[in-house]
Amino acid sequence: MKIINEQASKAVADLRRNQKAGRAKVEELDPKDKPAEGQELKESEKVSVSQTSQEIERLRSLTAALPEVRTEKVERLKAEISQGTYRIPTDQIAEKLLEEFR
């Protein structure tokens, strides 16, 4: 199995792991809390964003661009399964499991 954007997929997996572990939280800012266009924030209203938060936002942007379902792949796999020609890629599964535990 080949993932189209392997780097983005790994980043998403890392983000999900961090979210489950409570090390990352992603929230949208309520539109009513945003300053009006051209309006300047007071110094007391400014917030510095950590590297981790910036990385999370970058990853969110990457994942938003990924399709939720790869229709062509799903249809191909359905056909292979129904025809009995689908082969389970055990070597790739084993490699991915090993990567998780390294």
Order of alpha helices (4+ residues) and beta strands (2+ residues): alpha-alpha-alpha-alpha
